[in-house]
Amino acid sequence: MSDFAHKILLRDCVIAKKGNKPVVLTSSPFKDSVPYLSINALESGIYKEFTHKELGTISTSEDILVVWDGSRSGLALKGVKGAIGSTLMGLIPVKLNTDYLYYFLKTHFDFLNGNLTGSGIPHVDTNLFFNLKIPYASEDYQQMIVNNLQKRLADNLTLFNNQKEAVNKILDATNIRFSKDEDIHVTLDNFSQAILNSAFRGGLTKKNHQKHKQDIDSKFKSDFVANSNYKELYELPSSWSWNALGNVAKCSRGRFGARPRNDPKYFTGEHPFIQIREIPEHGGIINKHRQTLNDTGALVSKKFEKGTVVIAIVGSSIGISGVLEYDMFFPDSIVGINAYKDFDSEYIALYIQCEKDNFR
């Protein structure tokens, strides 16, 4: 007899509990308080809001939390003790190993995230999610699978740590360093960030530059530092100079004036319409869209041409960017950037990707 007797519907082996936003949230913990579990808090382990446990839907370390609303819908996270955030769904496993369920959901992220519902803010398709079929086995066999998987992940982590060490030696000029426990997606993102960072500081071509400090225009430098989180502008090669983005490109905020935003009378037409979820997390070309506007929708939105650099300016995705492969419309949560003559849009796209963490 197979160790997997059969597959069962996810709805039959979990208890679901949707998160909510408590009416009372404080910035500091207090007696008997619990942390409010936002996506950022769960990923960073840094809790910035606290509430009374009686006011929230409580999670434990035995639960799995799934992002239910927004561009990252479908992402599975491990639960901790706290009040489940309003954009999260909590799952209590029934006769399922918590890690087994976690890894099962991780493998279905692309499927779930690619089949969201909602014309405005996207959501996990409830029917699709709870009708997923999970291979059901004895709890001992589930644990064996988890143990084998974690061993393979540990072996892979050792390999990637060795690669990181090599990368750090190559990119010793950059200030980007890698944590031993970060996952592969973060590793690859940091690797590309390190290369970009080195490139925009002249590190990749430093042998071709004279070794003396760049003379930076004092007024631009003082204005820049006064209006940003930078304490100072970093040194550039002598043949380079600083300039404001507004001097080399036109920046225009998107628009979608329909109310309510998910009114179907504006959708399903010939005009591609994107939202933040279509912008690649690690930068690149935007070559697909999930929604279209009809002519009525196009009138209350704004068209941006092929080659426009776009950047997200709201939510947990602030700073992610990409380049349009074809003409598209998008809302005011995204800004479009078009280089003026004699300046390269792809260069701007790469620089924005390099600096994305400084937008947050």
N, C-alpha and C positions, 0 to 999 in steps of 0.2 A: 504494500500500500504506500502511496506517495506521502511524503512528509507534509505536503500541502493537500489537504483533503478536498478543498474547494475554494472558490473565491466568493467573498460576501460583499454586500454593499457597505460603503463607509458609514452610511446612516445607521446601520444596524450594530455598529461596534464603537460608537463614540456618543458622548453626551455633549451637545453644543451649547455654548453660552456667549451671547454677543456682548461686547464691551459697551460701556457708556461713559460719558463725561460727567463726573460728579459736580454737584452744584457748589461744592467747596473745594478749592485747591489752594495750597500754600507753597511758598518757595522753600520752606524749611520744614524738616520733620518735627513732629511733636509726639507726645505720649500716646502710644497705641496707634499711631498713624501707619499707613502703608504707602509705598511709592506708587505714583500713577505711571502705568506702563505704556508709554508711547513707543513707536517704532525706533526712534533715535535712542531712547533710553535702553531698550532691550539690546540694541546692537552695540552701544558704547559702554553699557554698564554704569552710566552716570545718570542718576535720578535727580531731576530738577523740580519736580512737583510732587506733593504729598496730599493725602486725603484721609478721611475717616473710613475705616473698612466697611462700615454699615452703608456707606453711600455709593459704593462701587460693586462691580462684579469681580469677585476675587479669583485670582489664579494661584496655582501652586507649582512647585518644581516638577510635579508629575504631569502637568498639562502641556499641550502644544498650542501655540498661538499662531494664527494665520492672518496675514494682512488681508483685510476684506474690502477695503475701499482705497481708491487712488491708483497711481501708476504702477505700484509694486504689488498690486493685488495678487494673491496666490502664494506669496512667500511664506514659508514655514519658519517659525522661530521657537526656541525652547522656552517654556514658561518659567517664571520665577514668582515668588510670593509678592502680590501687589494687586492693584485695581486695574483691570484690563481696559486699555484705551478704547476710545469710541470707534476707531478704524480697524479694530482687531476682533477676531472670533476665537474664543477659547474652546478647546476640545479636551474632554476627559476620556481617555482610552478605557474601553471595557473589554477585558480579556485580551488586551493588546499591550505589548511592551512599548513603553513611551518612545524609546529610541527607534524601534522598528517603525512605528507610525511616522516619526519625524523624517526618517530617511525615505520612506515611501512617498510622503508629500513633497519632499525636496525634488524627487525625480519627476514630479508632475507640475513643477512650476511653469515651465514654458507652455504646456498645454492649457493650464488654467489661466495664465496671464494673456494667452493669445485668444481666449474665448470669453472675454469679459462682457458684462451687460451695462447699460446706462449710457445715455447720450451726453450727459454732462460729466459728472464725476463717475468714473468706471467702478464697477463692483464685481466681485466673484459671482459667477452664475451659480446660484444656490442649488438648483437641481443637478447641474453638471457635477458640482463638487460632491454632494452627498450620494450621488449615484456612481462614484468611482468604485471600481471593484478591487479590493485588496486581497492578496493571497493569504488565506487563513491557515495557521499552523499551531501546533502546541506551543505554549509559552516557552518551554525549554528550547524548542527548535528556533523560535523567534530570537531568543537570546544568543543562540549559536551563530545565527546569521549576523546579528549586530556585532558580536565579538570579532567575527571574521572581517566584516566590513571596516570596523574601527582599526583593526591591525593593518589592513591594506592602506587605509587613510594615513595611518602613522608612518608607514613605509614611504608613502608618497611625500608626506611632509618632510621626512628626512632628506629625500632627494631634492625637494624644492628649497630646503634650507641651505643645502650645499650650493645650489644654483644662486641663491640670494647672496651667499658669501662671495661668490665669484663676481656677481653684478656689483656688489659694494666695492670690490677692489678696482673694478673697471671705472666706476663712477664715483671715485673718491672726492671729486670736486663738487659734487652735489650735496645738499643738506638733507636729502631724503634718505631715511633709514627704514629697514623692514623689521616688523615684529615677528617673533618666532611662531606665534600662534595664529597669524592671519591666514585666511583661506586663499585659494589659488586666484580667484577673481581679483581680490585686493592686491595680491602679489603682482599680477600682470598689470594692473592699473598703476601701481607704484613704479613698476619698471618703466612703463611708457612715460609716466610723469617725470621720472629721473632723467630720462633721455631728453625730454622736452625742456626741463629745467636747465640742464647743462647746455643745450643748444641755444636757448634764449639768453644765456649769460655769456655766450661765446666760448664755452668750454670745449665744444667739439672741434673748433678751429683755432684754438688759442695759439698754436704754433705760428699761425700766419699773422698774428697781431703784435703790435709793438707793446712792450711791457711798461706802459705808463698810464696813470689814471685818466679816465674820460672827464673832460670838462663839461659838466652838466649845467645847463642854464639855471641860475639860482632862483628866479621867480617861479619857473615851472616846478622845480623841485620843492620849494616851500609850499606852493599851493597843493601839490600832489600829496605831500606828507600830511598836511593839515586836514585833508578831506578823505583820508583812507586809514586803514589799520596798519599801514607800513610805518615803521619808525624811521626808515631811510630807504632810498633807492639803492639797489645793489650796483656794484661797479660794472661798467660795460667796457668792451674793447674800445680802443681810442677812435676807431673809424665809425662807431655807432653813436646814436643819440636817442634820447627819450622824446616822446611826443604823446599828446593826449589822443585817445581813441576818437574823440569827436572831431579831431582835425584831419583824420585820414579816412573816416567812414561815416556813413549816415546810420544812426540808430533809431529804429521805429518800433514801437510797441504794437503787438498784434491787437486784434479786435474781434469781439463777437457780442453784439449788443442785444441778442435775443433774450427775452424773458418770458417764461422760464427757459433756462438754458437747454433743457432737454426736450423742448417743444418739437414734436416730429415734423411739423410743417416746414421747418428750415432744412431738414436733412434728406438724404437719398437723392442725389443728383449727379452732376458731372464734375463738380469742383472738389478736389482732394482737400480734406480738412484733417489736421493733426493736432494732438495735444501733447503734453509733456511725456506721456508714456511712450510716444514714438521716438523720442530723442535717445540715441544710444547712451547707455550709462557711462561708457568709457570713450565717448567721442566717435566721430566717423560720419559716414554718409547716411542721410535719412532717405531711404528708398522704398518706403511702404507707408500706407495709411490705412486706418481701419474705418474711417467715416468719410462721407462725402456730403457736401452742401448742394442744395438745388439753387436756382437763380435767386429765390427769395432769401435764402441763407447767405448767399454771396453778397447781397446788398448790405447786410448788417455785419459783415466780417471784412477782412482785409487780405488782399492777395500779395504774396511775396514770390519773387521770381527764382528760377533755378540758380543755384550758386550762392543764395543768401545764407549767411552764417546765422544760426539761431541759438539762443541761450535761455534756459529756464530761470525765472526770477521769483518763483514762489515755492513754498512747501519744502519738503525734505530733499527735493531734487535740485535746489538752487545751484546754479553754476554748471550743470551738465550742458553740453553743447553739441552741435552737429552742423552739417551742410546739406541744404536741400538738393536732391538729385533732379527734381522737377518742380514746376510751379505749385504752390500750396497756399492754403489759408490756415491761419491759426489764431487763438484767442489772446487776451492781454496778459496771460500768465507766461508768455514767451515774447522775447524781443528779437527782431530781425536786424542784422547788421550787413550793410552793403558798402564795400570799399569804394572810395573815390578813384578816379583815374590815376594811373601810375602807382597804385598800391594794390597788393595782392590779398584777396579774400581768404585764400587758403592759409596764408601766413597769420592772418588775424584769428582764424579758427584754431590753429595750433597754439597760438599764444593764450587764447581764452581757455583752452583745455589745460594748458600748463598752470594757469592761475586759478583754476576752478575752486580750490579749497579756500582761497582768500575771499571768495564771494560769500562764504557761509558765516 
